[in-house]
Amino acid sequence: MKKKIVVAITGASGAIYAKLLLDKLQQLSSQVQEVGVVMSNNAKEVWRVELDSEDYNNYPFKFYSKTDFNAPFASGSARFDTMVIVPCSMGTLGRIAGGISDDLISRAADVILKERRRLILVARDTPLNLIHIRNMETVTLAGGIICPAVPSFYSKPQTIEEVAMTVVNRVIDLIGLENESYRWSEQ
Ligand SMILES: Cc1cc2nc3c(=O)[nH]c(=O)nc-3n(C[C@H](O)[C@H](O)[C@H](O)COP(=O)(O)O)c2cc1C
């Protein structure tokens, strides 16, 4: 079964993770039926600051405004399989944990959880306060997956992209897509 995936990009540091995930979803298009993308205002700002570009406009996926509650994934009936929030700010995490569905990102996450589908939050901030940790606990208990933007180094990545891909490859695995990547003890 091909996947229907929502990618939400929020205003935490790490726009590179979003960019690499969108690139990878393009490469894996034979396994993907549909990708819907929604960005917060600060996501666009962080992308500009960190990647010196606005090339999120160039992807072939359908982009939805953060205020567009007519987007298909604002309702469970559209049957999206998976939502990835990458990177996920502490603000968005808090809105999801609090059930505050006041924009398309928090509403779509709410829908994915109530439909018992897969929600992956690539949460990013450091250090964490108790509110962040409790919000992560709440989302985890509700069925979401906290996949922190924490790279690994055992594959000996040589570039910033390779470092960031150690996180994105884990996200691809969590979505359930077949992907060639470094696997511990298989090399
Ligand atoms: C350059 C930049 C980097 C930021 N990095 C983070 C971060 O790593 N984690 C975080 O929770 N918020 C970060 N913020 C703050 C969020 O963008 C802000 O709290 C925003 O309101 C979150 O809302 P959003 O999730 O709708 O984007 C950053 C803001 C800027 C401008």
PDBQT file of the ligand as one rigid body, heavy atoms in Angstrom, charges set to zero:
ROOT
HETATM    1  C1  LIG A 201      16.076  31.015  14.003  1.00  0.00    +0.000 C 
HETATM    2  C2  LIG A 201      15.094  30.477  15.033  1.00  0.00    +0.000 A 
HETATM    3  C3  LIG A 201      15.363  29.269  15.640  1.00  0.00    +0.000 A 
HETATM    4  C4  LIG A 201      14.468  28.738  16.560  1.00  0.00    +0.000 A 
HETATM    5  N1  LIG A 201      14.750  27.513  17.131  1.00  0.00    +0.000 NA
HETATM    6  C5  LIG A 201      13.863  26.934  17.938  1.00  0.00    +0.000 A 
HETATM    7  C6  LIG A 201      14.095  25.617  18.440  1.00  0.00    +0.000 A 
HETATM    8  O1  LIG A 201      15.110  24.978  18.157  1.00  0.00    +0.000 OA
HETATM    9  N2  LIG A 201      13.123  25.048  19.196  1.00  0.00    +0.000 N 
HETATM   10  C7  LIG A 201      11.957  25.695  19.508  1.00  0.00    +0.000 A 
HETATM   11  O2  LIG A 201      11.110  25.112  20.192  1.00  0.00    +0.000 OA
HETATM   12  N3  LIG A 201      11.715  26.963  19.068  1.00  0.00    +0.000 NA
HETATM   13  C8  LIG A 201      12.638  27.593  18.287  1.00  0.00    +0.000 A 
HETATM   14  N4  LIG A 201      12.380  28.855  17.820  1.00  0.00    +0.000 N 
HETATM   15  C9  LIG A 201      11.196  29.568  18.288  1.00  0.00    +0.000 C 
HETATM   16  C10 LIG A 201       9.924  29.161  17.535  1.00  0.00    +0.000 C 
HETATM   17  O3  LIG A 201      10.051  29.475  16.157  1.00  0.00    +0.000 OA
HETATM   18  C11 LIG A 201       8.715  29.910  18.143  1.00  0.00    +0.000 C 
HETATM   19  O4  LIG A 201       8.506  29.494  19.486  1.00  0.00    +0.000 OA
HETATM   20  C12 LIG A 201       7.445  29.719  17.335  1.00  0.00    +0.000 C 
HETATM   21  O5  LIG A 201       6.409  30.490  17.913  1.00  0.00    +0.000 OA
HETATM   22  C13 LIG A 201       7.005  28.281  17.282  1.00  0.00    +0.000 C 
HETATM   23  O6  LIG A 201       5.794  28.221  16.576  1.00  0.00    +0.000 OA
HETATM   24  P1  LIG A 201       5.553  27.207  15.381  1.00  0.00    +0.000 P 
HETATM   25  O7  LIG A 201       5.721  25.863  15.978  1.00  0.00    +0.000 OA
HETATM   26  O8  LIG A 201       4.162  27.496  14.944  1.00  0.00    +0.000 OA
HETATM   27  O9  LIG A 201       6.581  27.494  14.315  1.00  0.00    +0.000 OA
HETATM   28  C14 LIG A 201      13.283  29.430  16.897  1.00  0.00    +0.000 A 
HETATM   29  C15 LIG A 201      13.008  30.653  16.265  1.00  0.00    +0.000 A 
HETATM   30  C16 LIG A 201      13.910  31.165  15.346  1.00  0.00    +0.000 A 
HETATM   31  C17 LIG A 201      13.592  32.467  14.664  1.00  0.00    +0.000 C 
ENDROOT
TORSDOF 0
